[in-house]
Amino acid sequence: MPNSKRTDIIFLLLLVTLAALWRYWGALGELGLDEIWSLRLIQPAHAPVDIFKIHHDNNHYLNSLWLWLCGAEATPLAMRGLSILCGVLSVIVGLGLRSKFGIIEARFFAVFLAFSYVFVLYGSEARGYS
């Protein structure tokens, strides 16, 4: 394995691990108002298709489907699982841009996605923008 390839893999593993831990720590608190509101909106849904019949600006379909699948009794961490996963995957996608912009730029962008306050917040709350 060439040295630069090994360095890329080590960098990716380290960055993804740190990004996942950062989002995990951000997701440990209690549910926020918008998260509870989303749970209340989907309460009458008896099947996944019912989610798409709820016309409200706080009903974000993918997030609402995830919350419906988790159930109201799930832990806040489980409800935020999809957001954590998507937040970590965004770091991988950012690093994947190296073929278009170059390795230095892609690494900088991936580090930005991994540790930026806004992206960590988005990746650690069960809300529609995640």
matplotlib code that plots the C-alpha trace (Angstrom):
import matplotlib.pyplot as plt

x = [0.0, 1.5, 2.3, -0.1, -2.9, -2.2, -2.1, -5.5, -7.1, -5.6, -6.7, -10.3, -10.6, -9.3, -11.5, -14.7, -14.1, -13.7, -16.7, -18.8, -17.7, -18.3, -21.9, -22.5, -21.6, -23.8, -26.7, -26.6, -29.0, -32.7, -35.0, -35.4, -38.7, -38.7, -37.9, -40.8, -43.0, -42.1, -43.0, -46.4, -47.1, -46.5, -48.4, -51.7, -49.8, -50.6, -48.5, -45.5, -47.7, -49.6, -46.5, -46.9, -50.4, -49.2, -48.9, -46.9, -43.6, -42.1, -42.9, -39.7, -40.6, -37.3, -36.8, -40.5, -40.3, -37.2, -38.9, -42.0, -39.9, -38.1, -41.3, -42.0, -40.5, -37.1, -34.1, -33.1, -29.9, -31.8, -34.1, -31.0, -29.3, -30.2, -28.9, -25.6, -25.2, -25.9, -23.6, -20.7, -21.4, -21.2, -17.6, -16.9, -18.6, -16.5, -13.3, -14.6, -14.5, -10.7, -11.0, -12.8, -10.9, -7.7, -6.7, -5.7, -9.0, -11.0, -9.2, -9.8, -13.5, -13.9, -12.3, -14.6, -17.6, -16.4, -15.9, -17.9, -20.4, -23.3, -22.6, -22.1, -25.4, -27.2, -25.7, -26.7, -30.4, -33.4, -34.6, -35.5, -32.4, -30.1]
y = [0.0, 3.3, 5.7, 8.4, 5.9, 4.7, 8.3, 9.0, 6.0, 6.9, 10.5, 9.4, 7.0, 9.4, 12.3, 10.1, 8.7, 12.2, 13.6, 10.7, 11.2, 15.0, 14.4, 11.7, 14.1, 16.7, 14.3, 13.3, 16.0, 16.1, 16.6, 20.2, 21.9, 21.3, 17.6, 17.2, 19.2, 16.7, 13.8, 15.4, 16.0, 12.3, 10.9, 10.3, 8.4, 4.7, 3.8, 5.4, 6.7, 8.8, 10.9, 12.3, 13.4, 15.8, 19.2, 21.3, 23.2, 21.2, 17.9, 16.9, 13.6, 11.6, 12.8, 12.2, 8.7, 8.0, 9.3, 7.2, 4.1, 4.8, 5.4, 8.0, 5.7, 5.6, 7.4, 10.8, 9.3, 6.7, 9.4, 11.4, 8.4, 9.3, 12.8, 11.5, 9.1, 11.7, 14.2, 11.7, 10.7, 14.4, 14.4, 11.4, 13.1, 16.2, 14.2, 12.5, 15.8, 15.4, 14.3, 17.5, 20.1, 18.5, 16.7, 19.7, 21.5, 18.3, 17.7, 21.2, 21.0, 17.6, 19.0, 22.0, 19.6, 17.5, 20.3, 23.3, 24.3, 24.5, 21.2, 19.4, 20.9, 19.8, 16.3, 15.9, 16.9, 15.0, 17.9, 18.3, 20.2, 17.4]
z = [0.0, -1.0, 1.9, 0.7, 0.5, 4.0, 5.2, 3.6, 5.3, 8.7, 8.3, 7.3, 10.2, 12.7, 11.5, 11.2, 14.7, 16.2, 14.3, 15.5, 19.1, 18.9, 17.6, 20.2, 23.0, 21.5, 21.4, 25.0, 26.3, 26.7, 23.7, 22.5, 21.9, 18.1, 18.6, 21.0, 18.6, 15.9, 18.1, 18.9, 15.2, 14.3, 17.3, 15.3, 12.5, 12.5, 9.4, 7.7, 4.9, 7.5, 8.0, 4.4, 5.2, 7.9, 6.4, 8.8, 8.4, 11.3, 9.6, 7.8, 6.2, 6.7, 10.2, 11.1, 9.6, 11.7, 14.9, 14.1, 13.7, 16.9, 18.9, 21.6, 24.2, 22.6, 24.2, 22.9, 21.6, 19.5, 18.2, 17.1, 15.6, 12.0, 12.5, 13.9, 11.0, 8.4, 10.1, 10.1, 6.5, 5.5, 6.7, 4.4, 1.5, 2.2, 2.0, -1.1, -3.0, -3.3, -6.9, -7.8, -5.7, -4.5, -1.4, 0.7, 0.0, 0.6, 3.9, 5.1, 4.1, 5.9, 9.1, 8.8, 8.5, 11.4, 13.9, 12.9, 15.6, 13.2, 11.5, 14.9, 16.1, 12.9, 13.3, 16.9, 17.0, 15.7, 13.6, 9.9, 8.9, 9.9]

ax = plt.figure().add_subplot(projection="3d")
ax.plot(x, y, z, "-o")
ax.set_aspect("equal")
plt.show()
